[in-house]
Amino acid sequence: MLLDGLVRGAVLGGHVPADGGRLSVAKVVFGAEPKDYEVYAFVLQHYDKLAFSPAVEACVKAMPRSPKRQLRDVKKQLEHRGTGTRSQQALKMQQEQGKAERKAHHKQQKEAEEQRRFAMKQRKRKDKHRGH
């Protein structure tokens, strides 16, 4: 609400998200000082008939962030940065790849050993049963 001499008015505005965060406004002049519920009723009834201005770029001010929040964000970024040089990153990748290969090979050997033991147990059972 604004006061222009003896006349009270309202500036209604809204962001147009489809237009890339642009802002358009409309000015409405009320005679005497309107109550809140009168302004609300006017907006509900006449919003679609208001003549809005052409959309302009809306500069959104960034809210000031607390120093503690800034420190946390910086610390988080440094943690996820990874190893320093590209050569170190390549060595780390090679190490992880070798680790994955060893793990897969060990798993395959373990499964083969389990299969061998199972087959031996089955054969032993069969041999015991056959003796009668």
Beta strands, then each sheet from edge to edge (+ up, - down):
strand 1: 2-4
strand 2: 7-16
strand 3: 22-30
strand 4: 56-57
sheet 1: 1+ 2- 3+ 4-
end
